[in-house]
Amino acid sequence: RLQKLKETFISKFGSAPKFYVRAPGRVNLIGEHIDYCGYAVLPMAIEQDILIAVEPVKTQVVQLANTNSSYLDFSTSVNNIQINKTKPQWHNYFLCGLKGIQEHFGLNNPTGMNCLLDGTIPPSSGLSSSSALVCCAGLVTLRANGKTLSKVELAEICTKSERYVGTEGGGMDQSISFLAEEGTAKLIEFSPLKATDVRLPSGAAFVIANSCVEMNKAATSHYNIRVMECRLATKLLSKSKGLDWEKTLRLHDVQTKLGVSLAEMLTIVEEVLHPEPYSTEEICKCLGISLEELRSQILSQNTQDVSTFKLYQRAKHVYSEAARVLEFQKICKEAPANALQLLGELMNQSYISCKEMYECSCPELDRLVDICRQFGAIGSRLTGAGWGGCTVSMVPTDKLSTFLKNVKKAYYQTDVQRLALENNSLFATKPGRGALVFVEA
């Protein structure tokens, strides 16, 4: 693949690349939509990745090209990075990583670059192709400008800089992209960022199946509305418990300040919040603020026009999902005889909560989860933001080949569009390694 990329690079730019950077995609085994609430998640890097061939140049221009012809070439001056939030095009994610590193070091005259990108992560599939591209671009810029940072620092800069494109992500994708190690999943905790190895039990494989429904996080309001619903739930829970609600930003902070367990937080949600949606008027009344203050001080730019929010359901999902992550880690550590059964149950519970409480599933994902369970998955759930993208299933190793055959037949071969995408839509994966730089020998 490197050789082919090098040849394409030479024919495109007329000279050879000096180095290559790769950053992996990821699959989240459990812990959906809780990273931006401050809670630990449990992802692993996958073998699919973004690979960029790079040649630093004397001119202060970045030229970007892609081996996939449906992604158009792009070039810009390195001193004038403009990121368009309204149209999430592929080059904007590269610019996020570039800008993040430039700003971190205050680079006045950053190095220009010729870059050719090759990606094997199915786009808009919930396997984090966009964050892998941001991370890859951050590492490319770091290397081209002769700077160094730790993996943790890189992950934190790339998390912040991806927000330039308008996504309010929490940092899981960037963290696993840099901190992953081959053969192990990771429990990733935030503030401070920390990754702990989680050895997955033997006897089962993790299979990714793409629903073939594309979901672009930055292009949809669903994701940002959920972030906001969690923030509003945080404010109402804090206020009801006499905390400084204006300074409390995430559901995790409420738990920390109250010093209670996740189970107790679930009881508090039951007591304080009602299952019916909250109107903006009711939220203002609960917090004792005006609609103007709500819009200017709490709501993000892209949620100004939303008139109702579901707070009870979102908080309930977050606190129960955070507990499932810790339970999953504990089972992997203690490795009881029925570990696979227990992990499968947690994955299934996570899926039900995502579907019913967080409402981030879709009919195709529901169908795919059903098919995967029907053909032998011990646990199956949507992974990534949802509303499309992929499922991840835990399948006993001895059933793997018949499982793949049956799922192919039941889901992909019944639909022409899916059939065309079938080859990189269904695969077993092992925990892969994190981002790397290769230098041209």
Salt bridges, closest charged atoms under 4 A:
GLU32 OE1 - ARG381 NH2 2.74
ASP49 OD1 - ARG1 NH1 2.80
ASP49 OD2 - ARG22 NE 2.66
ASP73 OD2 - LYS12 NZ 2.35
GLU103 OE2 - LYS99 NZ 3.80
ASP118 OD2 - ARG1 NE 2.66
ASP173 OD1 - ARG26 NE 2.80
ASP173 OD2 - LYS217 NZ 3.50
GLU181 OE2 - LYS186 NZ 2.44
GLU189 OE2 - LYS194 NZ 3.64
ASP197 OD1 - LYS186 NZ 2.52
GLU229 OE1 - ARG226 NH1 3.80
GLU229 OE1 - ARG314 NE 2.69
ASP244 OD2 - LYS247 NZ 3.52
ASP253 OD1 - ARG250 NH2 3.20
GLU270 OE2 - LYS316 NZ 2.47
GLU276 OE1 - HIS274 ND1 3.36
GLU282 OE2 - HIS274 NE2 2.78
GLU321 OE1 - ARG324 NE 2.82
GLU321 OE2 - ARG381 NH2 3.78
GLU359 OE1 - LYS310 NZ 2.95
GLU359 OE1 - ARG314 NH1 3.03
ASP415 OD2 - ARG418 NE 3.93
GLU440 OE2 - LYS6 NZ 2.86
